[in-house]
Amino acid sequence: MASPRVLLLLPPLTQLNTPYPSTAFLTGFLESRNIAVEQADLGIEMVLRLFRPEGLRNIFRQLHGHDDSLPKEAVAMMKAEHAYIDMIEPVIAFLQGKRPDIASHLIQPGVLPQGPRFRGRKKFARTVSVDDRAKQWATFFLEDLTDLVQATITPHFALSRYAEQIGRSASSFDHIAAALAEPPNLIDEWLLEVFWEHVNKVTPSLIGLSIPFPGNLYGAFRIAQALKQQRPDLPVVIGGGYVNTELRRVADPRVFDYIDFLTLDNGERPLLSLIEHLSGVRPRQSLCRTMYREKNRVVSANDPLSTDFTMDDIGCPTYRGLALDRYLTILDSTNPMHRLWSEGHWNKLTVAHGCYWKQCTFCDVGLNYISRYEMTPTDRLIRQIERLVSETGRRGFHFVDEAAPPAALKALALAILERRMTISWWGNIRFETAFSPDLPPA
Ligand code: SF4
């Protein structure tokens, strides 16, 4: 493989308001090494295949003629089928921030069909502004449709995770193998449709699947299964938070019926080593923190000379290729903290790698992403902020550290003030005496 082309994918499903940052970080890194790379978030794309008139028509079509065996809530929703189909486009446009003008219309009686999610929550909704109430009602509308799909098409589907229960019970590969032995459901089919569109467009020579949470595992393996059936020559690698914690000790060779490589901990070095291997310049035994199958056994390679890149050397995350204007605000709570997580786009960066504290007894401090502590140099962080503002046009930042260090936050805050930059930012912290009224956590 002379010039590799990498396609990094987020399988369904994380949050719907903003992309999970793993592919953005790795895309930025590979670009900094002049490697051709594209990325896509299949979660939002799959959800938008459902939440469109044609998607809902397909769902209702599958239910017609089965009224007797359906839950009574589903039957009631079928009676309002045309209202759901008529309103799905304006609701999605509103939640994408493209039709703010229709907020007051959406909360007029009779405009949105009101299913079970509206009941009992109206009182709560009356206390908020017109705009927030419209966001809540639009969210209830989508939640009703989600419940319908869950009850009638597939129990796997939820608004921020897909088949999570399979990932949570993956102590043996049997659960995932059994789920994959079932024919793809309608939602799976949409997932595979968007997946093949990206493969055909990018024509990659390596596909990377990021699995941060249990709710991404099934989607990743469903994609990998389809790929191995049609393109067994195309290598697939998985990595991410879920892999790092739950699959570190995987010994079942069946996992490698679907994938070719599994990497652990920070993805930059293992991915680069893998690309070098696939390009013919690195033997397989010299891969970095990478597992693969050999003679029907799972083996690990970890070249001791392949060290991790420093924070100064990993490039800048990029959202290139991700359609930020298609993400949805889901407002299911007016709790301000909850809203930070579920509303709007946040550019994601890390103030430091790892945790400076490493003393909580419940924490797996031996894991690389906790134990290897390294601050991002402030100048570099500022350059990354400037670059992301220019790329995305968004000035909100979420520092995705496990516990952002007060010293680094102070240095960052002073640098922002010196440069008269206007951004808003937030992140996770430990309660520390080092935080003061002058240096509050955002
Ligand atoms: S502060 Fe967070 S990351 Fe650090 S040791 Fe405690 S739980 Fe782990």
Residues whose N, C-alpha, C, O or C-beta is under 5 A from the ligand:
A	BS01	SF4	C355 W357 K358 Q359 C360 C363 E402 A403
